[in-house]
Amino acid sequence: MNDVYQKLARHLDNLPAGFPATETGVEIRILKRLFTSKEAEIAASLGMMPETPSAIAERLKMDEKELEPMLKDMSLKGLIYRAGKPGEPLYMNAQFVVGIWEFQVNRLNLDLIKDFNEYSPYLLGKGWQATKTKQLRVIPISQSLSADVTTMPYDEAEQIIKKQSKIVVVPCICRTEHKMAGKGCDRPIEACLAFGSGAYYYEENGIGRSISKEEALGILAKGREAGLVLQPGNSQRPGNICMCCGCCCQVLKNLSSLAEPAKETHSNFYAEVFADDCTGCGVCLDRCQMKAIVVDDVALVKKERCIGCGLCVTSCAFEAMHLVEKAPEDRWMPPANVVETYMNIAKERGKM
């Protein structure tokens, strides 16, 4: 039976975002908690292009009438992705992160959480740091930017939201699992926004609710007040915006453990201090998720640790903090769309 899970693990590792093997085999334990052996066999046969049940059945040499409800059930469990028109579903692989793991927000248990927390540093270390192109990027809070700074629409959360025709708000998987484990923080749980086809998938699976643009902007404002970092998908037309905290978010936690988080983050800004205006009050210390600020008589930003989120700027009552746009050669131009993002990641991992 282990063979089918090993096969699925290798298959997931061949997808753009990866699913690297470990010496402990924790990744196999995770798959066994999520998939039956038959589900693992089916998932290992799918690709990254949506297919009809009949095409999948033909490849697996299964009866379509037997396979179709299994595919529907697997997609409702968040093990594979479902797309297509109503009544004409198409199925494809979901990547482990971002994907299968996030789709488990309503199916979590303490054993699964324990295994994932053991695996995530390895997953992010071997996956996230191994490629130039990341799955997420950091954009600044709009209120942290001065009037003379020109930003692109893909660097403004409000502009991203206003362009959407379908928005669903989803519970944050990171704060949910930390709360279940008796850890984490009291920041908002309902804080992740999904757009487009992903929004329909979340809603149909009962793990998100449809909201208006106005409500989405309100959730964005609550996230800003709570000190959450804005991490949209890494494309000019992102399918999501995550609002993250350094104590629960696996990405931010692992970034913070690095000596120079800025090098592993796509961000077009960094913070600086107007020393003459700084009183050394230290409020910005609590807002910074990357430990990028030290305070002696006045605050000082460690540029190599700053990810340009702008939280320190919005918390400074004395207007001593400000964001600076990076030099042109250091700015990040996101890929045009999600497909291009994952094609770039796959190339960088040698999977294309």
Residue, then its C-alpha position, 0 to 999 in steps of 0.5 A: m500500500n505504501d507504493v501508491y502513496q510514494k507514487l502520489a508523493r513523487h507526482l505532487d513533487n513534480l508539480p510546480a510548487g513541489f512536495p519534497a521527500t523527507e528522511t522521516g517520511v512525514e509527507i507520506r503520513i500526511l498523504k495517508r491521513l488525507f487520501t484513501s489508497k484508491e484516492a491516491e491512485i486517482a490523484a496520481s493520474l491527474g495533471m495540471m490541465p482540467e479534464t473530463p471524467s470520461a478522459i480520466a476514466e479511459r486513462l485509468k481503465m475505469d467505468e466512468k459511472e463509477l469514477e465520476p462520483m469519486l472525482k466529485d467526492m475527492s474535489l469536495k474533500g479538497l484533494i483535487y481541483r474542480a473547475g468547468k461549467p455547472g453540470e460539466p465538471l472538469y478535474m485536475n491536480a491540486q498542488f499541496v501548497v498553495g492548494i490541498w492544505e488550504f482546502q482542509v480548513n474544515r477537515l483539520n485534526l490535531d494529528l494532521i496539524k502536528d504532521f504539517n507543522e513538522y513538514s512545513p519548514y522542510l517544504l518551504g525550505k526546499g520549495w520556497q527558497a529553491t526558486k526565484t519565483k515565489q507563490l506569494r508576494v508582499i504588497p504594502i498597505s495603501q495607507s502606508l504610501s505617501a502621495d508622491v509614490t506611484t504604485m502599479p494596480y497589482d501592488e494595491a490591494e484595493q485595486i485588486i479587489k475592485k477589479q473582481s467579479k466574484i469574491v469569497v472570504v475564507p478562514c485563514i488555514c494558519r490561524t485556524e490550525h494554530k487556534m485548534a492546537g492552543k497556540g497562535c493569536d487572536r487576530p481575525i480568522e475570516a481574513c483570506l480572499a479568493f477570486g474568480s474560479g477559486a472563489y467558486y470552488y471554495e464556496e461550493n465546497g462550503i469553506g467560504r462565503s460570497i461577499s461584496k467588494e464593499e465587504a471585502l474592503g471592510i475585511l481589508a481594513k480590519g486586517r490592517e488594524a490587526g497588523l496583518v501582512l498582505q500577501p496576494g498570489n504572485s501575478q498581476r491578476p492574483g487569484n487570492i489575497c492572504m492576510c498574514c501574521g508572523c506568529c501563525c503564517q507558515v510563510l512568514k514564520n519561516l521567512s522570519s527565521l532567515a538572516e535576510p528575509a528581504k532576499e526571499t520576498h517579492s516586494n517593491f518597497y522597504a521602510e526607512v526612518f526620519a530620525d529627527d521625527c522619531t521619539g523611540c517609542g517602540v510601537c513599530l516593534d510590535r507591528c513588525q513581523m520580521k524583527a526588522i526594527v531595532v530601537d535605541d534612542v530612535a528606531l532603525v530599520k534593518k533593510e535586509r529583513c524588511i519586506g515592505c509591508g508598511l505596518c510600521v508606517t501606519s502605526c507611527a503617530f509621529e510620521a517618522m516611518h515611511l516606505v521607499e520604493k526600491a531601485p528599478e533593478d531591484r523591483w519585482m514585476p509579477p508574472a502576467n497571470v497564475v499560469e505564467t507564475y507556475m510555469n516559471i516555478a516549474k522551469e526553475r525547479g527543472k520540471m519543464 
